[in-house]
Amino acid sequence: MTEPISPTESFTMPTSARDIVSLWPSYSFMSRWALDVLRWGMSDGGVEALLAQLRDAQRMQVEANLRRRFLIAFMRERLPASQRVSLQRIAEVAGMSISGVRTAYSDADVEVLDELIVELKKEDDR
């Protein structure tokens, strides 16, 4: 299993096929996935498999964006003052600008986060 990228490790999104291929040795699931995609694309009926993969990628992207919003909201709004993380640090780790971090979540996200915190506290009290 591939280790997740640590918060201190910088990550640059690949911009070319060559960059992506160079990542594959460390992300072996990608090379397997790429071979499967090529097979599906070249087979009869492969379009449906490709569309299913595209739907999955879209779902994962939506989930990742939601996780990022809630993580940033929690770090900015609900961590104790002694544990707060600077805008600069969050921006570096998230690959965002400082202004992007400031606008990454909404008041509604914070309200949902507060509801989740209340639910967690209820579970802990049981």
Secondary structure, DSSP 8 states (H G I E B T S, - for coil): ------TTS------SHHHHHHHTTT-HHHHHHHHHHHHHHHSTTHHHHHHHHHHHHHHHHHHHHHHHHHHHHIIIIIS-GGG---HHHHHHHHT--HHHHHTSS-HHHHHHHHHHHHHHHHHHH-
